Amino acid sequence: MDVFYFWEGEGRVPGCIELCLATWRHLPGATIHKVDYTNVADLTGGLIEPRRIARYPLAVQSDLIAAAVLAHRGGLFLDADTIVLKGFDPARYSPSICTLYGPPEKKGTSLAFVMAPPGNAFVSEWARRGLRALDEPGRGKRAYWDIRKRLTGKPAKVGWDWLGPAIVDDLLNDPGFAGSVELRDHVRSGMYPYPALVSGPYGPDAYRQILFSADDRSSEVLGLCRNGVLALQNSWHPRDFQSLSASEVLAGRSTMSRLLARTLE
């Protein structure tokens, strides 16, 4: 199985991300490919060229790259901050359709995990609409974004979901694609179990309380994971944690550190 992730950046890979990638050894028979600007054109069959996407935030780029890579090559596309647990079983997923996770109301779908065969109708249409969206702002707007990026380093002003969930959620509600995609409840499956561990409103504070408090809740979290994958939200991690090396993460006492340590035992 070909497994892909997008990583384009300078400097050291954060320790937590390094450890997440190390857990991917639990993917049986996987060939892991890092997608970056040097190979994205080849891995997408020429659909995406770096200069067309470099103006956008990296998370927005990743969503479209996932669609284009899977439409061309097929396989599994993961966010780099995804933990693969022991006993991950590809047989839990149909080889003939696209599988992804999200809320059952089909709004705000998570794209941390997307599996699909090459040429799948769902991911192919997602890629087609995403590529079309790249050209919608108009030449003047694109020129402004390019200048802004060059002078300030700031990416284009687009919604976080512009090339991902905004397209995917529309397709999930289109009955014409019902036979080519499966949406699994991200909380009930345990792929993103954290809302099930709080009694009140869920958001960044609740996420950090679960994963970074002194109490070890790793057994609770792992006990809810039924499909062998656990998605994180690196952007919600405390800034001091994001700067830790892999060894420093493993030496920690937080639930996050214990989750990673237990998965890598």
C-alpha positions in Angstrom: 0.0 0.0 0.0 1.3 3.5 -0.9 1.0 5.9 1.9 1.5 9.7 1.3 1.9 12.8 3.5 2.6 16.4 2.6 5.5 18.2 4.3 7.0 21.3 2.8 9.0 23.4 5.2 12.5 24.3 6.4 14.2 23.3 9.6 13.8 20.5 12.0 10.6 18.4 12.0 8.9 18.9 15.4 9.5 16.0 17.8 5.8 15.2 18.0 5.5 14.9 14.2 8.6 12.8 14.0 7.1 10.4 16.5 3.8 10.3 14.7 5.6 9.3 11.5 7.5 6.6 13.4 4.2 5.0 14.4 3.4 4.5 10.7 5.5 1.3 10.9 2.3 -0.3 12.1 0.9 0.1 8.5 1.5 -3.4 7.1 3.4 -3.5 3.8 3.3 0.2 3.4 5.6 2.3 1.1 5.6 5.8 2.6 6.1 8.8 0.3 6.8 12.3 1.5 5.2 14.7 -0.9 6.8 18.1 -1.4 7.5 20.6 -4.1 10.2 18.4 -5.7 7.8 15.5 -6.5 4.2 16.8 -6.3 3.9 17.2 -10.1 5.0 13.6 -10.7 2.9 12.1 -7.9 -0.2 13.9 -9.2 0.3 13.1 -12.9 1.1 16.7 -13.7 -2.2 18.0 -12.1 -0.4 20.2 -9.6 2.7 22.3 -10.1 4.3 24.0 -7.1 4.0 27.5 -8.5 0.2 27.1 -8.6 -0.3 26.3 -5.0 2.7 27.9 -3.2 0.8 31.1 -2.5 -1.7 29.3 -0.2 -1.5 28.2 3.4 0.2 24.8 3.7 -2.9 23.1 5.2 -5.0 24.3 2.3 -2.3 23.0 -0.1 -2.3 19.6 1.6 -6.1 19.1 1.0 -5.8 19.6 -2.7 -2.6 17.6 -3.0 -4.3 14.7 -1.2 -7.1 14.6 -3.7 -4.8 14.9 -6.7 -2.4 12.2 -5.5 -5.1 9.7 -4.7 -6.9 10.4 -8.0 -3.7 9.6 -9.8 -2.0 7.0 -7.7 -4.5 5.7 -5.2 -3.5 4.7 -1.7 -3.7 6.3 1.7 -3.1 10.0 2.4 -2.5 10.9 6.1 -1.8 14.2 7.9 1.7 14.0 9.4 0.2 14.5 12.9 -1.7 11.2 12.7 -0.8 8.3 15.0 -1.2 4.8 13.6 -1.9 2.2 16.3 -0.7 -1.3 16.7 -2.9 -3.8 14.9 -4.0 -1.4 12.1 -5.9 -3.6 9.6 -6.4 -2.4 6.0 -9.1 -5.1 5.7 -11.3 -2.7 7.6 -11.5 -0.5 4.5 -13.0 -1.3 1.1 -10.4 -1.2 -1.7 -13.0 0.0 -4.2 -14.3 3.2 -2.6 -12.9 6.3 -0.9 -13.0 6.2 2.9 -12.7 9.3 5.1 -13.8 10.5 8.5 -15.9 13.3 9.8 -19.1 14.2 11.6 -22.2 12.3 10.4 -24.0 15.5 9.5 -21.4 15.9 6.7 -20.2 19.3 7.7 -16.5 20.0 8.5 -15.2 16.7 7.4 -11.7 15.8 8.7 -9.2 15.0 6.0 -6.5 13.6 8.2 -7.1 10.2 6.7 -8.3 9.6 3.1 -8.0 6.2 1.4 -9.0 5.6 -2.2 -8.2 3.6 -5.3 -6.8 5.4 -8.3 -9.4 7.0 -10.5 -12.0 7.0 -7.7 -14.9 9.2 -8.8 -15.2 11.0 -5.5 -11.5 12.1 -5.2 -11.3 12.8 -8.9 -14.1 15.2 -8.7 -12.7 16.8 -5.6 -9.4 17.3 -7.4 -11.2 18.7 -10.4 -13.1 21.3 -8.4 -10.1 22.2 -6.3 -8.0 22.9 -9.4 -10.8 25.0 -10.9 -11.0 27.0 -7.6 -7.3 27.9 -8.0 -8.2 30.0 -10.9 -11.5 31.6 -9.6 -10.1 34.6 -7.7 -9.0 36.3 -10.9 -5.7 37.4 -12.2 -5.4 40.6 -10.1 -6.1 38.8 -6.9 -3.6 36.1 -7.7 -1.0 38.7 -8.5 -1.7 40.5 -5.2 -1.3 37.2 -3.3 2.0 36.4 -5.0 3.4 39.9 -4.1 2.1 39.6 -0.6 3.7 36.2 -0.2 7.0 37.4 -1.6 7.2 40.6 0.5 5.8 39.4 3.8 5.8 35.6 3.7 2.0 35.6 4.4 -0.1 33.2 2.4 -3.2 34.0 0.4 -6.3 35.0 2.4 -8.6 32.0 1.9 -10.7 29.9 4.2 -9.0 27.0 5.9 -11.5 24.7 4.2 -11.3 26.2 0.7 -9.8 23.3 -1.2 -10.8 20.6 1.2 -13.9 20.3 3.4 -15.8 23.1 1.5 -15.6 20.8 -1.6 -15.8 17.5 0.1 -18.9 18.3 2.2 -20.7 19.3 -1.0 -19.8 16.1 -2.7 -20.8 14.0 0.3 -24.3 15.5 0.1 -24.5 14.7 -3.7 -26.3 11.4 -4.2 -24.4 10.9 -7.4 -21.2 10.0 -5.4 -22.9 7.8 -2.8 -21.4 4.6 -4.3 -17.9 5.9 -4.4 -17.3 7.1 -0.8 -17.8 6.1 2.8 -17.9 8.6 5.6 -17.1 7.2 9.0 -18.0 9.1 12.2 -14.7 10.4 13.4 -15.8 10.5 17.1 -17.6 7.1 17.3 -14.8 5.4 15.4 -12.2 6.8 17.8 -10.2 8.4 15.0 -10.9 11.7 16.8 -12.3 10.7 20.2 -11.7 13.8 22.3 -15.2 15.3 22.1 -16.5 12.0 23.7 -14.2 12.6 26.7 -15.7 16.0 27.7 -19.1 16.7 29.2 -19.3 20.3 28.1 -18.4 22.3 25.0 -15.5 21.0 23.0 -12.7 23.2 21.5 -9.0 23.9 21.8 -9.0 24.3 25.6 -10.8 20.9 26.1 -8.4 19.3 23.6 -5.4 20.6 25.5 -6.9 19.6 28.9 -7.3 16.0 27.7 -3.8 15.6 26.1 -1.6 18.0 28.1 -2.8 17.9 31.7 -0.9 16.1 34.4 -3.5 13.3 34.5 -2.7 10.3 32.3 -5.8 9.7 30.1 -4.0 7.6 27.5 -5.9 4.5 28.4 -9.2 6.3 27.9 -8.2 7.7 24.6 -6.8 4.4 23.2 -9.9 2.6 24.5 -12.1 4.6 22.2 -9.9 4.0 19.0 -11.6 1.3 17.0 -10.1 1.7 13.5 -6.4 1.9 14.3 -5.8 5.6 13.7 -5.7 8.6 16.0 -5.8 12.1 14.6 -4.1 15.0 16.4 -4.4 18.8 15.9 -0.9 20.1 15.9 -2.0 23.7 15.6 -3.8 23.3 19.0 -0.7 22.0 20.8 1.0 24.3 23.4 3.8 26.3 21.7 6.4 25.0 24.1 5.4 21.4 23.3 5.7 22.1 19.6 9.4 23.0 20.1 10.3 19.8 21.9 12.6 17.2 20.3 11.3 13.6 20.0 13.3 12.4 23.0 11.9 15.3 25.1 8.4 14.5 24.1 8.9 10.8 25.1 10.3 11.9 28.4 7.2 14.0 29.2 4.4 13.0 31.6 1.4 14.3 29.6 -1.2 12.1 28.1 0.2 13.0 24.7 3.7 11.8 25.6 2.3 8.6 27.0 0.2 7.9 23.9 3.2 8.2 21.7 5.4 6.2 24.0 2.8 3.4 24.3 2.3 3.2 20.6 6.0 2.9 20.0 6.8 0.3 22.6 
